[in-house]
């Protein structure tokens, strides 16, 4: 896994946390929730190819036994 991917995930987490805090302070809880959900979906899309590779590797590993 690249360090670039880890840094991108950390930056998204920090930005979502800051936006979530600001939106909750202004009373916009629905937008805060949507921001958190959008951040989660974005990170999951970034991780999806790596998860598929992990599952494929696990299948290959256990099919050899």
C-alpha positions in Angstrom: 0.0 0.0 0.0 1.3 3.4 -0.9 2.0 6.1 1.6 0.2 8.4 -0.7 -3.1 6.6 -0.1 -2.6 6.7 3.7 -2.0 10.4 3.5 -5.1 11.0 1.4 -7.2 9.1 3.8 -5.8 11.1 6.8 -6.4 14.4 5.0 -10.0 13.4 4.2 -10.5 12.4 7.8 -9.2 15.7 9.1 -11.3 17.7 6.7 -14.4 15.8 7.4 -13.9 16.2 11.1 -13.4 20.0 10.8 -16.5 20.4 8.6 -18.5 18.1 10.9 -17.6 20.3 13.9 -18.4 23.5 12.1 -21.7 22.3 10.7 -22.8 21.0 14.1 -21.9 24.3 15.8 -24.1 26.1 13.3 -27.0 23.7 13.9 -26.9 21.9 10.5 -26.7 18.4 11.8 -28.1 16.9 8.6 -25.3 18.4 6.5 -22.8 17.2 9.1 -24.1 13.7 8.7 -24.0 13.9 4.9 -20.5 15.2 5.0 -19.4 12.3 7.2 -21.2 9.8 4.9 -19.6 11.4 1.8 -16.1 11.1 3.3 -16.7 7.5 4.2 -17.9 6.6 0.7 -15.0 8.4 -0.9 -12.5 6.5 1.3 -14.2 3.2 0.6 -14.0 3.8 -3.2 -10.2 4.4 -2.8 -9.8 1.2 -0.8 -12.0 -1.0 -3.0 -9.2 -2.1 -5.4 -7.0 -3.0 -2.5 -9.7 -5.0 -0.8 -10.4 -6.9 -4.0 -6.7 -7.7 -4.3 -6.6 -8.9 -0.7 -9.6 -11.2 -1.2 -8.0 -12.6 -4.4 -4.8 -13.2 -2.6 -6.6 -15.0 0.2 -8.5 -17.2 -2.2 -5.3 -18.1 -4.0 -3.6 -18.8 -0.7 -6.3 -21.2 0.6 -6.8 -22.9 -2.8 -3.2 -24.0 -2.7 -3.7 -25.9 0.6 
